[in-house]
Amino acid sequence: MRERRKLLNGSLVLRGIFSGNILGFVGAAPAIAMDRAFDSVDDSTRSLVSDMQSNLVLIKLIAEDVERAARGCDEVKKLDEAVLELLTATDELERHRKAMQALKASYQFTANQPTDFSKSCEAEMQAFPATNPKDHPIYKHFEEAIWNVHNSGVPMPGQEQAEILCTTQAGILNRTCPISGKHVTELENPVRCSECRHIYDLPAARGYIGSRLQSKRCAVAGCPKNISLQNLVRDATLDMEIAELRMRGDGGETHTHTVVEELDDILDVEID
């Protein structure tokens, strides 16, 4: 299946670098070769994570349609399990990427002294423990979306007041950056203010705010909050919310006919 092939290819890239395989950069100075190798792993990992996030959005949209057609069916449970598996894989890739970044910062080349990159990376990964996928904001968002298919406006069982407030505030509040005017689906570096949750184009926001020590009133009309480079973040769900908006279109319709074949490549689930 396509997604599994991508994961396998990504694993091979990681293993190649971990084992000290920098043959693709022969001819460059050792330090430069290692920088290129580390950057290659980082780019490959980011690409894989992005692909998996897109598939998480796809699964969520299909699961909503399946739940709407057949409440509580086994297919939705399979999709739920698939979300957990993808989040586990995404978390592992992110931990590898962070470990490689830390290794890149601390690595010192020593001539005639081979480095066991696999062991070094495993040591660095100890600083980034695995997380429970059920605690991930994306999984909670998935659970809430399925619950809301038939229970819109009703809190989920066991949901705390703070979680209800967070759910109410979730989602994309502004479709365009108030500074650049670009649609959020066109932004290469989207960020969201942690205070008011309005979305900005990061380069435009930097120009608007100025120095890192400054803050300015949110550029969205009527918003009383201040924005700064410290409270503009790319949070855990922003990329997925934008991807979902892109798949749904501005009209809010889910274009399932364009994504069902992709889902068949990910899961052994038949969707009518």
KOLKOL-155687 format. One record per atom (N, C-alpha, C, CB): residue in three letters; x, y, z. Coordinates in steps of 0.2 Angstrom, whole numbers. Glycine has a CB too. Example, Ala and Ser with C-alpha at 12.3 -4.5 7.8 and 13.67 -1.06 7.14 Angstrom:
   residuo       u       v       w
       ala      66     -28      39
       ala      62     -22      39
       ala      66     -16      39
       ala      57     -22      45
       ser      64     -11      35
       ser      68      -5      36
       ser      64       0      39
       ser      70      -3      29
REM end
This chain:
   residuo       u       v       w
       met       4      -6       0
       met       0       0       0
       met       4       6       0
       met      -5       0       6
       arg       2      12      -3
       arg       6      17      -4
       arg       9      20       2
       arg       2      23      -8
       glu       5      21       7
       glu       7      24      13
       glu      12      20      17
       glu       1      26      18
       arg      11      14      17
       arg      16       9      20
       arg      23       9      16
       arg      14       2      20
       arg      23      10       9
       arg      29      10       5
       arg      32      17       7
       arg      27      10      -2
       lys      29      22       8
       lys      32      28      10
       lys      35      28      17
       lys      27      34      10
       leu      32      24      22
       leu      35      23      28
       leu      41      19      28
       leu      30      20      33
       leu      41      14      23
       leu      47       9      23
       leu      53      13      20
       leu      45       3      18
       asn      51      17      14
       asn      56      21      11
       asn      59      26      17
       asn      54      25       5
       gly      55      29      21
       gly      58      34      26
       gly      62      30      31
       gly      52      37      29
       ser      60      24      33
       ser      64      20      37
       ser      71      19      34
       ser      60      14      39
       leu      71      17      28
       leu      77      15      25
       leu      82      21      25
       leu      76      13      18
       val      79      27      23
       val      83      33      23
       val      86      35      30
       val      79      40      21
       leu      82      34      35
       leu      84      35      42
       leu      90      30      44
       leu      78      34      47
       arg      88      23      42
       arg      93      18      44
       arg     100      20      40
       arg      91      11      42
       gly     100      22      34
       gly     106      24      30
       gly     110      29      34
       gly     104      26      23
       ile     106      34      36
       ile     110      39      39
       ile     113      37      46
       ile     106      46      40
       phe     108      33      50
       phe     111      31      56
       phe     117      27      56
       phe     105      27      60
       ser     117      23      51
       ser     123      18      50
       ser     129      22      48
       ser     121      12      46
       gly     129      28      46
       gly     135      32      44
       gly     135      32      37
       gly     141      29      47
       asn     130      30      33
       asn     130      30      26
       asn     130      37      23
       asn     125      25      23
       ile     135      40      21
       ile     135      47      18
       ile     138      47      11
       ile     138      52      22
       leu     137      41       8
       leu     140      40       1
       leu     137      45      -4
       leu     139      33      -1
       gly     131      47      -3
       gly     128      52      -7
       gly     131      59      -7
       gly     121      53      -6
       phe     136      60      -2
       phe     139      66      -2
       phe     146      66      -2
       phe     137      69       5
       val     149      60      -5
       val     156      59      -6
       val     159      65     -10
       val     157      53     -10
       gly     164      68      -8
       gly     168      73     -12
       gly     167      80      -8
       gly     164      74     -18
       ala     162      80      -3
       ala     161      86       1
       ala     166      85       8
       ala     154      87       3
       ala     167      90      11
       ala     171      90      17
       ala     167      86      22
       ala     173      97      20
       pro     170      82      27
       pro     166      78      32
       pro     160      82      35
       pro     170      75      37
       ala     162      88      38
       ala     157      92      41
       ala     151      94      37
       ala     160      98      45
       ile     153      96      31
       ile     147      98      26
       ile     143      92      24
       ile     150     101      20
       ala     147      86      23
       ala     143      80      21
       ala     138      78      27
       ala     148      74      20
       met     140      78      33
       met     136      77      38
       met     130      81      39
       met     140      76      45
       asp     131      88      38
       asp     126      93      38
       asp     121      91      33
       asp     128     100      37
       arg     123      89      27
       arg     118      88      22
       arg     114      81      23
       arg     122      87      15
       ala     118      77      26
       ala     115      70      28
       ala     109      71      33
       ala     120      65      30
       phe     111      75      38
       phe     106      77      43
       phe     100      81      40
       phe     109      81      49
       asp     101      85      36
       asp      96      89      33
       asp      92      85      28
       asp      99      95      29
       ser      95      80      25
       ser      91      75      21
       ser      86      71      25
       ser      96      71      17
       val      88      69      31
       val      84      65      35
       val      78      70      38
       val      88      62      41
       asp      80      76      40
       asp      75      80      42
       asp      69      82      37
       asp      78      87      44
       asp      71      83      31
       asp      67      84      25
       asp      62      78      24
       asp      70      86      19
       ser      65      72      24
       ser      62      66      22
       ser      57      65      28
       ser      66      60      22
       thr      59      66      34
       thr      54      65      40
       thr      48      70      40
       thr      58      65      46
       arg      50      76      38
       arg      44      81      38
       arg      39      79      33
       arg      47      88      37
       ser      42      77      27
       ser      37      75      21
       ser      33      69      23
       ser      41      73      15
       leu      36      64      27
       leu      32      58      29
       leu      27      60      34
       leu      36      53      32
       val      28      65      39
       val      24      67      44
       val      18      71      40
       val      27      71      49
       ser      20      75      36
       ser      15      79      32
       ser      10      74      28
       ser      18      84      27
       asp      12      69      25
       asp       8      64      22
       asp       3      60      27
       asp      12      59      18
       met       6      59      32
       met       2      55      37
       met      -3      60      40
       met       6      52      43
       gln      -2      66      41
       gln      -7      71      44
       gln     -12      72      39
       gln      -3      78      45
       ser     -11      72      32
       ser     -16      72      27
       ser     -20      66      27
       ser     -13      73      20
       asn     -17      60      28
       asn     -21      54      29
       asn     -26      54      35
       asn     -17      48      29
       leu     -23      57      40
       leu     -28      57      46
       leu     -34      62      45
       leu     -23      60      52
       val     -33      67      41
       val     -39      71      40
       val     -44      67      35
       val     -36      78      36
       leu     -41      64      30
       leu     -45      60      26
       leu     -49      55      30
       leu     -40      56      21
       ile     -46      51      34
       ile     -49      46      38
       ile     -55      49      42
       ile     -44      42      43
       lys     -53      55      45
       lys     -59      58      49
       lys     -65      60      45
       lys     -56      65      53
       leu     -64      63      39
       leu     -69      65      35
       leu     -73      59      33
       leu     -67      68      29
       ile     -70      53      31
       ile     -73      47      29
       ile     -77      44      35
       ile     -68      42      26
       ala     -74      44      41
       ala     -77      41      47
       ala     -83      45      49
       ala     -72      42      53
       glu     -83      52      48
       glu     -90      56      49
       glu     -95      53      44
       glu     -88      63      48
       asp     -94      52      38
       asp     -99      50      33
       asp    -101      43      35
       asp     -96      50      26
       val     -96      39      37
       val     -98      32      38
       val    -103      32      45
       val     -92      27      39
       glu    -101      35      50
       glu    -105      36      56
       glu    -112      39      55
       glu    -101      40      61
       arg    -112      44      50
       arg    -118      47      48
       arg    -123      42      45
       arg    -117      53      44
       ala    -120      37      41
       ala    -124      32      38
       ala    -126      26      42
       ala    -120      30      31
       ala    -121      24      46
       ala    -122      18      50
       ala    -119      19      57
       ala    -119      12      47
       arg    -123      21      62
       arg    -121      23      69
       arg    -117      18      72
       arg    -127      26      73
       gly    -111      19      74
       gly    -108      14      79
       gly    -106       8      75
       gly    -112      12      84
       cys    -105       8      68
       cys    -103       2      64
       cys     -96       0      65
       cys    -104       3      57
       asp     -94      -6      64
       asp     -87      -9      64
       asp     -82      -5      60
       asp     -87     -16      63
       glu     -84      -2      55
       glu     -79       2      50
       glu     -77       8      54
       glu     -83       3      44
       val     -81      11      58
       val     -79      17      61
       val     -74      15      67
       val     -85      21      64
       lys     -75       9      70
       lys     -70       7      75
       lys     -63       5      72
       lys     -73       1      78
       lys     -63       3      65
       lys     -57       1      62
       lys     -54       8      60
       lys     -58      -3      55
       leu     -57      13      58
       leu     -55      19      57
       leu     -52      23      63
       leu     -60      24      54
       asp     -55      22      69
       asp     -52      24      75
       asp     -46      21      77
       asp     -57      23      81
       glu     -45      14      76
       glu     -39      11      77
       glu     -33      13      72
       glu     -40       3      76
       ala     -35      15      66
       ala     -31      17      61
       ala     -28      24      63
       ala     -34      18      54
       val     -32      28      66
       val     -30      35      68
       val     -25      34      74
       val     -36      39      71
       leu     -26      29      78
       leu     -21      28      84
       leu     -14      26      81
       leu     -24      23      89
       glu     -15      21      76
       glu      -9      18      73
       glu      -5      24      69
       glu     -10      13      68
       leu      -8      28      66
       leu      -5      34      62
       leu      -2      39      67
       leu      -9      37      57
       leu      -5      40      72
       leu      -3      45      77
       leu       4      42      81
       leu      -8      46      83
       thr       4      35      82
       thr       9      32      85
       thr      15      33      80
       thr       8      25      87
       ala      14      31      74
       ala      20      32      69
       ala      22      39      68
       ala      17      29      62
       thr      17      44      68
       thr      19      51      67
       thr      24      53      73
       thr      13      55      67
       asp      21      51      79
       asp      25      52      85
       asp      32      50      85
       asp      22      50      91
       glu      33      43      83
       glu      40      40      82
       glu      44      44      77
       glu      39      33      80
       leu      41      46      71
       leu      45      50      67
       leu      47      56      69
       leu      41      51      60
       glu      43      60      73
       glu      44      66      76
       glu      50      66      81
       glu      38      69      79
       arg      50      60      85
       arg      55      59      90
       arg      62      58      87
       arg      53      53      94
       his      61      54      81
       his      68      53      77
       his      70      59      75
       his      66      48      71
       arg      66      64      72
       arg      68      70      69
       arg      71      74      74
       arg      62      74      66
       lys      68      75      80
       lys      71      79      86
       lys      77      76      88
       lys      66      79      92
       ala      78      69      89
       ala      84      66      91
       ala      90      68      86
       ala      83      59      91
       met      88      68      79
       met      93      69      74
       met      95      77      74
       met      90      68      67
       gln      91      81      76
       gln      92      88      77
       gln      97      89      83
       gln      86      92      78
       ala      96      86      88
       ala     100      86      94
       ala     107      83      92
       ala      97      82     100
       leu     107      78      89
       leu     113      74      87
       leu     117      79      82
       leu     112      68      84
       lys     114      82      78
       lys     117      87      73
       lys     121      92      77
       lys     112      90      68
       ala     117      95      82
       ala     120     100      86
       ala     126      98      90
       ala     115     103      90
       ser     126      92      92
       ser     132      90      97
       ser     137      86      93
       ser     129      86     102
       tyr     136      84      87
       tyr     140      79      83
       tyr     147      83      82
       tyr     137      76      77
       gln     152      79      83
       gln     159      82      81
       gln     163      76      77
       gln     163      84      87
       phe     165      78      71
       phe     168      73      67
       phe     175      71      69
       phe     168      75      59
       thr     177      65      69
       thr     183      63      71
       thr     186      58      66
       thr     183      59      78
       ala     191      60      63
       ala     194      56      57
       ala     196      49      60
       ala     200      59      54
       asn     195      44      56
       asn     197      37      57
       asn     194      34      63
       asn     204      36      58
       gln     188      37      65
       gln     184      35      71
       gln     177      34      69
       gln     185      39      77
       pro     175      28      67
       pro     168      28      65
       pro     163      29      70
       pro     166      21      62
       thr     157      32      68
       thr     152      33      73
       thr     146      29      72
       thr     149      41      73
       asp     143      26      78
       asp     137      22      77
       asp     131      26      78
       asp     138      16      83
       phe     129      29      72
       phe     123      33      73
       phe     117      31      75
       phe     122      36      66
       ser     116      24      74
       ser     110      21      77
       ser     110      21      85
       ser     109      14      75
       lys     116      20      88
       lys     116      20      95
       lys     116      27      97
       lys     123      17      97
       ser     119      32      94
       ser     119      39      96
       ser     112      42      96
       ser     123      43      91
       cys     108      40      90
       cys     101      42      90
       cys      97      39      95
       cys      99      41      83
       glu      98      33      97
       glu      94      30     102
       glu      95      33     109
       glu      95      22     103
       ala     101      35     110
       ala     103      39     116
       ala      99      46     116
       ala     110      40     117
       glu     100      49     111
       glu      96      56     110
       glu      89      55     111
       glu      98      59     104
       met      86      50     109
       met      79      49     109
       met      76      48     116
       met      76      43     105
       gln      80      46     121
       gln      78      46     128
       gln      76      52     130
       gln      84      43     132
       ala      78      58     127
       ala      76      64     130
       ala      69      66     127
       ala      80      70     128
       phe      66      62     122
       phe      60      63     119
       phe      55      57     120
       phe      60      65     112
       pro      52      55     126
       pro      49      49     127
       pro      42      49     123
       pro      47      49     134
       ala      40      43     121
       ala      34      42     117
       ala      28      44     121
       ala      34      34     115
       thr      23      46     117
       thr      17      49     120
       thr      11      44     119
       thr      15      56     118
       asn       6      44     123
       asn       0      40     122
       asn      -4      43     117
       asn      -4      39     129
       pro      -5      39     111
       pro      -9      43     106
       pro     -16      45     108
       pro     -10      38     100
       lys     -19      41     113
       lys     -26      43     115
       lys     -26      50     118
       lys     -28      38     120
       asp     -20      52     121
       asp     -19      59     124
       asp     -18      65     119
       asp     -14      59     129
       his     -17      63     112
       his     -15      68     107
       his     -21      72     106
       his     -12      64     101
       pro     -20      78     105
       pro     -26      83     103
       pro     -29      81      97
       pro     -23      90     102
       ile     -26      78      92
       ile     -29      76      86
       ile     -34      70      87
       ile     -23      74      81
       tyr     -32      65      91
       tyr     -36      60      93
       tyr     -42      62      96
       tyr     -33      54      97
       lys     -42      67     101
       lys     -47      70     104
       lys     -52      73      99
       lys     -45      74     110
       his     -49      77      95
       his     -53      80      89
       his     -57      75      85
       his     -48      84      85
       phe     -53      69      84
       phe     -57      64      80
       phe     -63      61      84
       phe     -52      58      78
       glu     -62      60      90
       glu     -67      57      94
       glu     -73      62      95
       glu     -64      56     101
       glu     -71      68      96
       glu     -77      73      96
       glu     -81      74      90
       glu     -74      80      98
       ala     -77      74      84
       ala     -80      74      77
       ala     -85      68      76
       ala     -75      74      72
       ile     -83      62      78
       ile     -88      57      77
       ile     -94      57      82
       ile     -84      50      79
       trp     -92      59      88
       trp     -98      60      93
       trp    -103      65      91
       trp     -95      62     100
       asn    -100      71      88
       asn    -105      76      86
       asn    -109      75      80
       asn    -100      82      85
       val    -108      69      76
       val    -112      67      71
       val    -119      66      73
       val    -109      61      67
       his    -120      63      79
       his    -127      62      81
       his    -128      66      88
       his    -128      54      82
       asn    -123      69      91
       asn    -124      72      97
       asn    -121      79      98
       asn    -120      68     103
       ser    -122      83      92
       ser    -120      90      92
       ser    -123      94      97
       ser    -122      93      85
       gly    -118      97     101
       gly    -120     102     106
       gly    -121      98     113
       gly    -127     105     105
       val    -120      92     113
       val    -120      88     119
       val    -113      86     121
       val    -125      81     119
       pro    -111      87     128
       pro    -104      85     130
       pro    -103      78     129
       pro    -103      88     137
       met     -97      76     128
       met     -95      69     128
       met     -95      66     135
       met     -89      67     124
       pro     -97      60     136
       pro     -96      57     143
       pro     -90      58     146
       pro     -98      50     143
       gly     -89      61     152
       gly     -83      62     156
       gly     -79      68     153
       gly     -79      56     155
       gln     -82      72     149
       gln     -78      78     147
       gln     -79      83     152
       gln     -82      80     140
       glu     -73      86     153
       glu     -72      91     158
       glu     -74      98     155
       glu     -65      91     161
       gln     -76     103     160
       gln     -78     109     157
       gln     -72     113     153
       gln     -80     114     163
       ala     -66     112     155
       ala     -61     115     152
       ala     -60     112     145
       ala     -54     114     155
       glu     -62     105     144
       glu     -61     102     137
       glu     -67     104     133
       glu     -62      94     138
       ile     -73     106     136
       ile     -79     108     132
       ile     -77     115     130
       ile     -85     108     137
       leu     -74     119     134
       leu     -72     126     132
       leu     -67     126     126
       leu     -69     130     137
       cys     -62     121     126
       cys     -57     120     121
       cys     -61     118     115
       cys     -52     115     123
       thr     -65     113     115
       thr     -69     111     109
       thr     -73     117     106
       thr     -73     105     111
       thr     -76     121     110
       thr     -80     126     108
       thr     -76     131     104
       thr     -84     130     113
       gln     -69     132     106
       gln     -65     137     103
       gln     -61     134      97
       gln     -60     140     108
       ala     -62     127      96
       ala     -58     124      91
       ala     -60     126      84
       ala     -58     117      92
       gly     -56     125      79
       gly     -57     126      72
       gly     -54     133      70
       gly     -65     127      72
       ile     -55     134      63
       ile     -52     140      60
       ile     -57     146      61
       ile     -51     138      53
       leu     -55     151      64
       leu     -59     157      65
       leu     -59     162      59
       leu     -57     160      72
       asn     -53     162      56
       asn     -53     167      50
       asn     -50     163      44
       asn     -48     173      52
       arg     -53     164      38
       arg     -51     160      32
       arg     -45     164      29
       arg     -57     160      28
       thr     -44     170      30
       thr     -38     174      27
       thr     -34     177      32
       thr     -41     179      22
       cys     -27     178      31
       cys     -23     181      35
       cys     -25     189      35
       cys     -15     180      33
       pro     -26     192      41
       pro     -28     199      41
       pro     -23     204      39
       pro     -30     200      48
       ile     -17     201      38
       ile     -11     206      35
       ile     -10     205      28
       ile      -5     205      40
       ser      -8     199      26
       ser      -6     197      19
       ser     -13     197      15
       ser      -2     191      19
       gly     -18     195      17
       gly     -24     194      14
       gly     -25     187      10
       gly     -25     199       8
       lys     -19     183      11
       lys     -19     176       8
       lys     -24     171      12
       lys     -12     173       8
       his     -27     167       8
       his     -32     162      11
       his     -27     157      15
       his     -36     158       6
       val     -30     155      21
       val     -26     150      25
       val     -23     144      22
       val     -30     149      31
       thr     -27     142      17
       thr     -25     136      13
       thr     -19     137       9
       thr     -31     133       9
       glu     -17     143       8
       glu     -12     145       3
       glu      -5     147       7
       glu     -14     151      -1
       leu      -6     147      14
       leu       0     149      18
       leu       5     144      19
       leu      -3     151      25
       glu      11     145      17
       glu      17     141      18
       glu      19     140      26
       glu      23     143      14
       asn      18     146      29
       asn      20     146      36
       asn      14     149      41
       asn      27     150      37
       pro       9     145      41
       pro       3     147      45
       pro       5     147      53
       pro      -3     143      44
       val       3     151      57
       val       3     151      64
       val      -3     154      67
       val      10     156      66
       arg      -4     152      73
       arg     -10     154      76
       arg      -9     157      83
       arg     -15     148      77
       cys     -12     163      85
       cys     -11     166      91
       cys     -14     162      97
       cys     -14     173      91
       ser     -10     160     102
       ser     -13     156     107
       ser     -18     160     111
       ser      -7     154     111
       glu     -18     166     111
       glu     -23     170     115
       glu     -30     171     112
       glu     -20     178     116
       cys     -30     172     105
       cys     -37     173     102
       cys     -38     168      96
       cys     -37     180      99
       arg     -33     164      95
       arg     -34     159      90
       arg     -35     161      83
       arg     -39     154      92
       his     -33     167      81
       his     -33     170      74
       his     -27     167      71
       his     -34     177      74
       ile     -27     166      64
       ile     -22     163      60
       ile     -19     168      56
       ile     -25     157      56
       tyr     -12     168      56
       tyr      -8     173      52
       tyr      -3     169      48
       tyr      -4     177      57
       asp      -1     173      43
       asp       5     171      38
       asp      11     174      42
       asp       4     174      31
       leu      15     169      44
       leu      21     171      49
       leu      25     177      46
       leu      25     165      50
       pro      27     176      40
       pro      32     182      37
       pro      28     189      38
       pro      34     181      30
       ala      21     189      36
       ala      18     195      36
       ala      17     197      44
       ala      11     194      33
       ala      16     192      48
       ala      15     194      55
       ala      22     197      58
       ala      13     188      59
       arg      27     194      56
       arg      34     197      58
       arg      35     204      56
       arg      40     193      55
       gly      33     206      50
       gly      33     213      48
       gly      29     217      51
       gly      32     213      40
       tyr      23     215      53
       tyr      18     219      57
       tyr      20     220      64
       tyr      11     215      57
       ile      23     215      67
       ile      24     216      74
       ile      31     219      75
       ile      25     209      78
       gly      36     218      71
       gly      42     221      72
       gly      47     216      76
       gly      42     228      76
       ser      50     219      81
       ser      55     215      85
       ser      52     210      89
       ser      59     219      90
       arg      55     205      92
       arg      53     199      96
       arg      50     202     103
       arg      58     194      97
       leu      52     208     105
       leu      50     210     111
       leu      44     214     111
       leu      56     214     114
       gln      41     215     105
       gln      35     220     104
       gln      29     215     104
       gln      36     224      98
       ser      24     219     105
       ser      17     215     104
       ser      12     221     101
       ser      14     212     110
       lys       8     219      97
       lys       3     223      94
       lys      -4     220      94
       lys       5     225      86
       arg      -9     225      93
       arg     -16     222      93
       arg     -17     218      88
       arg     -21     229      93
       cys     -21     213      89
       cys     -23     208      84
       cys     -26     212      78
       cys     -28     203      86
       ala     -24     210      72
       ala     -26     213      66
       ala     -33     212      63
       ala     -21     212      60
       val     -36     207      67
       val     -43     205      65
       val     -47     210      68
       val     -45     198      67
       ala     -52     213      64
       ala     -56     218      66
       ala     -60     216      72
       ala     -61     221      61
       gly     -60     220      78
       gly     -64     219      83
       gly     -61     215      89
       gly     -70     216      82
       cys     -55     212      87
       cys     -52     207      92
       cys     -48     212      97
       cys     -47     202      88
       pro     -49     211     103
       pro     -45     215     108
       pro     -39     212     111
       pro     -50     216     114
       lys     -37     206     108
       lys     -31     203     111
       lys     -24     206     107
       lys     -31     195     109
       asn     -19     205     110
       asn     -12     207     107
       asn      -9     201     105
       asn      -8     210     112
       ile      -5     202      99
       ile      -1     196      96
       ile       6     198      97
       ile      -3     195      89
       ser      10     193      98
       ser      18     194      98
       ser      21     188      95
       ser      20     195     105
       leu      27     188      93
       leu      31     182      90
       leu      31     176      95
       leu      38     184      88
       gln      30     178     102
       gln      30     173     107
       gln      23     169     107
       gln      31     176     114
       asn      18     172     106
       asn      11     169     106
       asn       8     166      99
       asn       6     173     110
       leu      12     167      94
       leu      10     165      87
       leu      14     158      86
       leu      12     170      82
       val      10     153      86
       val      13     146      86
       val       9     142      81
       val      12     143      93
       arg      13     136      79
       arg      10     131      74
       arg       8     126      79
       arg      15     129      69
       asp       2     126      81
       asp       0     121      86
       asp      -1     114      83
       asp      -6     123      90
       ala      -3     109      87
       ala      -3     102      85
       ala      -9     101      80
       ala      -4      98      91
       thr     -14     105      80
       thr     -19     103      75
       thr     -20     108      70
       thr     -26     103      79
       leu     -16     114      70
       leu     -17     119      64
       leu     -16     116      57
       leu     -12     124      66
       asp     -11     112      56
       asp     -10     110      49
       asp     -16     105      47
       asp      -3     106      49
       met     -18     101      52
       met     -24      97      50
       met     -30     100      49
       met     -25      91      55
       glu     -31     106      53
       glu     -37     109      52
       glu     -37     113      45
       glu     -38     115      57
       ile     -31     115      43
       ile     -31     119      36
       ile     -32     113      31
       ile     -24     122      36
       ala     -29     107      32
       ala     -29     102      27
       ala     -37     100      26
       ala     -25      96      29
       glu     -40     100      32
       glu     -47      98      32
       glu     -51     103      28
       glu     -50      97      39
       leu     -50     110      29
       leu     -53     115      26
       leu     -52     115      18
       leu     -51     122      28
       arg     -46     113      16
       arg     -44     112       9
       arg     -48     106       6
       arg     -36     111       9
       met     -49     101      10
       met     -52      95       7
       met     -60      96       7
       met     -51      89      11
       arg     -62     100      12
       arg     -70     101      12
       arg     -71     107       7
       arg     -72     104      19
       gly     -67     111       5
       gly     -68     117       1
       gly     -72     122       5
       gly     -73     115      -5
       asp     -72     129       3
       asp     -75     134       7
       asp     -82     133       8
       asp     -74     141       3
       gly     -86     129       4
       gly     -93     128       6
       gly     -94     123      11
       gly     -96     125      -1
       gly     -89     119      14
       gly     -90     115      19
       gly     -92     108      17
       gly     -95     117      24
       glu     -92     107      11
       glu     -93     100       8
       glu     -87      95       8
       glu     -96     100       1
       thr     -88      89      10
       thr     -83      84      10
       thr     -83      81       3
       thr     -83      79      15
       his     -77      82      -1
       his     -77      79      -7
       his     -74      72      -7
       his     -72      83     -12
       thr     -79      67      -4
       thr     -77      61      -3
       thr     -75      57      -9
       thr     -82      57       1
       his     -78      59     -15
       his     -77      55     -21
       his     -70      56     -23
       his     -81      57     -27
       thr     -66      61     -21
       thr     -59      62     -23
       thr     -54      58     -18
       thr     -57      69     -23
       val     -57      56     -12
       val     -52      53      -7
       val     -53      46      -6
       val     -52      57      -1
       val     -59      43      -8
       val     -60      36      -6
       val     -55      31      -8
       val     -67      34      -8
       glu     -53      32     -15
       glu     -48      28     -17
       glu     -41      28     -13
       glu     -46      29     -24
       glu     -40      34     -10
       glu     -34      35      -6
       glu     -35      31       0
       glu     -32      43      -5
       leu     -41      31       3
       leu     -42      28       9
       leu     -41      20       8
       leu     -49      29      12
       asp     -43      18       2
       asp     -42      10       1
       asp     -35       8       1
       asp     -46       9      -6
       asp     -31      13       0
       asp     -24      12       0
       asp     -21      12       7
       asp     -20      17      -4
       ile     -24      14      11
       ile     -22      15      18
       ile     -25       9      23
       ile     -24      22      21
       leu     -31       8      22
       leu     -35       3      26
       leu     -38      -2      22
       leu     -40       7      30
       asp     -39      -8      25
       asp     -43     -13      22
       asp     -51     -12      24
       asp     -41     -20      24
       val     -54      -6      22
       val     -60      -5      23
       val     -64      -3      17
       val     -61       1      29
       glu     -70      -6      16
       glu     -74      -4      10
       glu     -79       1      12
       glu     -77     -11       7
       ile     -79       6       7
       ile     -83      12       8
       ile     -88      12       2
       ile     -79      19       9
       asp     -94      12       3
       asp     -99      12      -2
       asp     -99      19      -5
       asp    -106      10       0
REM end
